[in-house]
């Protein structure tokens, strides 16, 4: 498979081989700005062209990399572990953010009251509770607005003043010098935490943070039919945000414990009922202790091991309503053990009376092997 040969970085930037740092920097910034996504919204090749320009500038603006390239070319850079560092950027916007900072071509992130974060907690229920639905309590620790200052961060009666560090904007522009030029990155003010204001006198209870960790006990309604791993979302019951901002959500992850007698398959339930071999041959009625109520099922005469009886609508309910799943009862034909002398005598008499035709049915040998293999 052919591989694209990287272009000469001097050619990419359009500078001579004896270009100084100022010439390289000027050429790079000129080319990079012409490849801004706002300038080339319909050009699918703009990202790759900018990546090429950025990689060329990375090589020529670093004295060690430039010297290695001048002597050994791109292969020398790769062997020395000096390959381009822009491999992980997936979009042109990401590349511009890395080179120019978030402030290039626009501002930073949103400024204002911070919303509350989401919270997750796990509860365990058994299969019977999952079938009928249940109500359970959960204990959580959330970040809540201070009850003394109601999240304002100021002591009662104290005023809020404009933050002197950010001038009330809530953000700061950090300028860093790099081989690519000056990188401007917009960050949240570390004094007012993006609020733009600070209290004259901090609240004594929350120490001016406006938020406190607190423990809460909530009652959660778990709907009938919920499955293991499903989540219940409680809007606005997570961490609280700043005044005027929405609170986070609480996600309750439900873990359903395994049952000793039932296996769940979607909305269906599967269980096994033991039937003595003589009764399976004669036919009988057995009681299945289902999750919600006992059920009687008819076992026809000559029932074979692994036969499944399907009871429609006796499985798990569906969350939100609708038809219930089915209950599949697998008949486990059990051979009696620890026989008495009389029982052995009766079975020997029975065994001597069985004819060859009574041991076969219309199913082929291959068909029986397949059925037994599936039910193994």
N, C-alpha and C positions, 0 to 999 in steps of 0.2 A: 504494500500500500504506500503510495507516494506521500511525502510529508512536505508542507509548505516551508520554504527556506525563508527565515526572517530577513527583512531588508536591512540595509546598512543604516544605522541610526543617524549618521551625518546626513544621508540622503533624505531620510524621513523628516528631519527638522529643517533641511535646506540650509545647513551651515557648513562652512569649510572645516577641514580637519584641524586647523590651528585656531578654531574659534575659542574665545575666552568664555568665562562663566556668564558674563553679562549678555553676550550674544546668544548663548544657548538658552538662557532664561527668557530673553525677549522673544526668541523664535518659538519656544514652547508655549508661552502664554498666548501669543498671537494665534497659533494653530488651535490650541485647546479651546479658546473662546469661540472660534468659528464653528467648533463642533458641539456647542452647547445644545442640549435636547430641545430647547425652545426655538432654536434657530433651524434645526433639522428635524421637525416632527415626523416627516414622511420619508426619511432616509434610513432604511434598515442597516446600511453599512456604516452609519456614523459612529456607532459604538465600537466597531472593530478598528476604525481609523483612529479614534481617540485612544483606544488601548495601545495601538502601535506607537502613537505619538508619546504617550505616557511612558511606555517601556523604553523608547529611545532617549527620552529625557532622563529617565532613571539611570541609564548607563552613562551618559555623557556628563551628568552633573555630579557623579561620584568619582573622585580621582582614581580610586583603586579599580573600580569597574571599568572606567574608561581606559586605563593603562592595560588592563587585562584584555579588553576587546581589541585595542590597537595592535597587540602582539599576537593574540591567538583567535580572535574572532568570537562568534557566538558559541562555538564548541568549547572554547576555553572558559567562557563564563559559566556554562552548564557544568563542566567538570570541576570548577572551583566552587560550585554551590552558590553562584551569583545570579541565578535565573531571575526573571521578572517577578515582582511581588504583587502583581495585579491579577493573579490567576483566580482568586476567590471572588472577584466582584462580578456579579451577574448582570448588572444593568449599567447603562450610561450614567444614570443618576447616582448610583453607588460610586462610580469612578470619580465623578465630580465632587461628591461629598468627601472622598478620601484626599483629593488633591487640593481643593479650595475650601473645604469646610462647609457646614450647612448654610452659612450665610451667603454663599455665592449664588446669585440669581434669586435670592429670596431669603426669608427669615428662618428662624429656627422652629422649634416645636411650639405648640400652643401654650399661651401664657394665661394663667387665671387659676381659679379654684381647682384643686386636684380631686378627681373622683376617688372613691374608695375602692380598695382592691377586693378581688373575689376570694372566697374561702371554701375549702373542701373538708368534709368530715365523713367518716365511714360508720355505718351501723350494720349490725348482724341480726338477721332474723332466720327463723326456720322455714321449711317448705310449707308447712300448714299455714303459717302467718302470711306467706307470700300468696297462698291460694285465696284466703278470705280477706286479705288486707289487714293492716294493723296500725296502731298509733304508738309511737315510741318517742322517748326524750333523748336529746343530744346535748352535751355540754361543749361549749365552744369558748374560745378566747378571742375576742375581736378588738380591733382598734376603734374606739368610739370617741365622739366629741366630748370634750371635758364638760362636766355638768356645771362647773363653776362659771366658766367664761363662754360656754356654748360654742366652743371652737374658735372664738375670736382671738385667743392667745393673750388678751390683755386682762389685767386684774379688773374686777368690777369698779366702774367709775373712771378707769384710765382710758386715755385716748390712743388712737393709732396714728403714727406719723409716717411720712414718706421715707422709704429706705434710702439712705445716703449712698450706699455702695452701688446700687443699680439705678438710682434716680427714679425709683417707682416703676420701672419697666418689668421687673421680675426676672430679667435675663441679663447675662453678661457675655460680651464678645471676647473670646480668648484668641490671641494672635500668637502663632508659633512659626518660627523660621525653619524651613525645610529646604532640601535640594530643589523642590518644585517652586519655591517662592514662599510667600507668607500664607499660612493656612489660618483661616478665621473660623472658629467653631463657637456656636452659640450654646450656652449652657444656662441652667437654672441658677439664679442667684443663691449663694450659699448662706447669706445672712437672713433674707426674708423668705427663703424657700419658694420663690416664684410668686409670692403674694404682692410684692411691691410696697408693702407697708410692714412696719414693726411696732410693737406696743411700747408706749412710754414706760409702763410698768408691767412686766410679765405676770401672768396669772400664777399665783403661788402654788396652786394644786398641780397644774400640768407643766409648770416652769416655762410657760410661753410657747409650748408646742401646740396647744389647742387640741391635742388628742391624748387619750389614755388607753392602756390595755385593761380590759375588763372581762370578767367571766359571765356567761349567760347560759341559761338552760331554755331550750326551745322544744316545743312539741311538734313532731313531724308526722303527718298523715301519709302512710305508705299505701299506695293503691293496690287493690287485688290484681294478681297476675304479674307483678313486677318480677323481673329476672335478675339473676346474679350479675353484678357489674353495672346495672343501669343506674342513672343518676336522677335525683329529684332536685329541681332548681327552685330556690326560694329567693325571689327578686328582692333586692334591698336589704337582705339580712346578713350581708357580709360586713367587711370593714367599712366604717363610715368615712365619707369624704369631707372636704372643707365645706363650710357654709356656702350654699348655693350650688354645690356639685352633687351629683348622684352618689348614692351609696353602692357598694359592691354587692354581689350576689353570693348566696350560700349554696353550695352543691353538696347534696347528701348522696354519697355513693353507697348503694345497698349491696351487702354480701349475703347471699342465701346459703346457709349451711347445708351440707349434703345430708340426705335422709338415708336411714338404714334399710328401708324397704322399697323406696321409689327412686327412679332415675328420670330426670326431666329431659325431654327432647323438644325444644321449642315450647309449644303450648300443649304437647302431649305428655302423658306420664306412662311409664313402663314399670311393671312389677311382676314378681314371680309367685305362683301359688303351688305348693307341693300337693300332689294327688297320688295316693298309693296305687301301685300297678293294678291290683285286682279291681279297684273302683274305676280306674281309667278304662279298663276293658269292659266293665259292666255299664258304665255311665253313672254320673252322680251329680250332686249339687254341692258347691263349695261356697263359703263366705269369704269375701275379700274385704279386709279392713282398709277401706279407702281413706283418704285424708279427711274428707268431710263427713262421711257416713258409711256404715257397713253396706256391702252390696253382695247379692247372691247371683252366682252365674251357673249356668248349666254346662256340665262337661259331658258331651255326647259319648255314647258307647264307642269303644275302640279308638279313643283319643290317643294320639301318638305323642312321644316326648317332643317338646318344643312347639307344640301347637299354640297359636296365639288367638285369644278371644278379644275382640275389639268392642269396647263399650263407647259408643259415640256420645260426645258431649259431657263426659265425666272426667275430663282432664283439667288443665289450668285455664282460668278465665283470661281473656285478653284485656290488657290495660285500656281503660276507656270504654269497655263494653264490647259487645259482639259475641259470636258463638264461641263456646268453650272448646278446648282441644279434646282429644280422645284419651281413654285409658286402655292401654294394651296389657292384657294379662297373659303371661307366658306360663303354660302348664308344664310343670316339672314332674314327670312321672317317676315316682320314687319306688325302688325295689325294697321290700321289707327286709329288715335285718333281725338277728337274734330270734330265729323262729323257734316255737315250741315244737315238741314232738308231733302233736296233733296237726299243727299248721304245716309242718314238713310233709306229713302223710297226705294231707289234702292237696298240697301243691304237686307232689309226685303223681297223685291220681290225675290231677289236671294236666300235667305235662304229658302223661301217657295217652291222654285222650285227644291231644291237639293234632290236627291233620295238616299236611303240608300246604294245602290250599288256604288254610286260615292264616298263614304267615305272609301271604303276598297280596298286593293290591294291583291296581292298574298302572301305578307309577313305575317307570323304568328304573333299572339299577343306577344308571347315570343320573337320572332326575333325583333319585333319593340321595345319592352322594352329594349332589349340589345343594340340596335342601339341608342336609345334616351339616355340611361344611359352612353354610351361611349362618346356621344357628349354633355353631360350636361355642 
